[in-house]
Amino acid sequence: MTNHTPRVFSGVKPSGGLQLGNYLGAIKRFVDMQGQDYEAIFCVVDLHAITVWQDPKELMDATREVTAGYLAAGIDPSKSVLFNQSQVPAHAELAWLFNCVARVGWMNRMTQFKDKAGKNAEKVSLGLYAYPALMAADILLYHATHVPVGEDQKQHVELTRDIAAKFNHDFGAEGFFPLPEPIIEGPATRVMNLRDGSKKMSKSGESDMERINMTDDADTIAKKFKKARTDPEPLPDTLDGLKGRPEARNLVDIYAGLSETSPEAVIAEFAGAGWGKFKPALADLAVERLGPISEEMARLMNDKAEIDRVLAQGAERAEAIAQPILDQTYEIMGFLRSRRG
């Protein structure tokens, strides 16, 4: 059995506008993992974005914005590898190899495809159907052992494990690809809509008041939280008292995520408080935590050359890890390939 270097991999899709869910559910967790007991590789997964049509200029701008969000939130390119996926061609190469390992039945079970395609499954791109194989390639290309994801992405990590296990078995390469573990932790890994607590916060929501954008200024952040939908009841004495109160639970989880504590601790602090007390406290906390990030993102977006330099250097570091693993994969599968250069 191969002993793999403990390594974390995850990414954010540049599909138009970072919001609080991206921060608490992904980017903040990435920052917290830096400098721990494993290598960290974080990616802007721009190849995933084109499973639906993208305006080329908007895609380029969105890729830079996600990168600015990473950097402003605290990702340090000297501690983590930070790059955009399309600059490392090995992602697409390994995805094709995995398309030939994964089974159609596995893809048919992917609930996110069903949710996104809806009744128009015959009209969506093949990429939308097959992108879980690309996600598996993203992870296994670096022999990643841990993948921080939200609950809604756990199924894709499970598929990655299935692909890795089948490859290892089919080609007699036990232990070549690790079976990565999903990391699902934290009080706000799934941030909900500020106007409807049954829906996930999204950049594509109908109203901008439904979400907190990472580019919102302090006044806008405070206004949105103060106008967030709640119910007439005060906060309860225990977390169980929030059952059936999705908007209330969402705001408590957000407070916990921003304050780096637990929902139980938030309830203990604000038990019996009305929303006239809690929402201003949440707004102040959000401005304190997110305001500096918004300001730094704005600065970075005015220095595109710096963003491009960071991504290019990160791509070189990523390719240095990925290419030998891809070459070994081809060799295991029996491809005849001469060494070039």
Salt bridges, closest charged atoms under 4 A:
ASP32 OD2 - LYS28 NZ 3.40
GLU39 OE1 - ARG7 NE 2.79
ASP61 OD2 - LYS57 NZ 2.78
ASP138 OD2 - HIS48 NE2 2.69
ASP138 OD1 - HIS91 ND1 2.77
ASP152 OD2 - ARG190 NH1 3.93
ASP152 OD2 - LYS200 NZ 2.63
ASP170 OD2 - LYS166 NZ 3.01
ASP170 OD1 - HIS169 ND1 3.39
GLU181 OE2 - ARG161 NH1 3.28
ASP196 OD2 - LYS199 NZ 4.00
ASP208 OD1 - ARG211 NH2 3.46
ASP208 OD2 - LYS224 NZ 2.81
ASP216 OD2 - LYS224 NZ 2.80
ASP231 OD1 - ARG245 NH2 2.79
ASP253 OD1 - ARG249 NE 2.85
GLU260 OE2 - LYS28 NZ 3.05
GLU288 OE2 - ARG289 NH1 2.97
GLU296 OE2 - ARG299 NH2 2.80
GLU306 OE2 - ARG309 NH2 2.75
ASP308 OD2 - ARG64 NH2 2.85
ASP327 OD1 - ARG337 NH2 3.50
ASP327 OD2 - ARG339 NH1 3.13
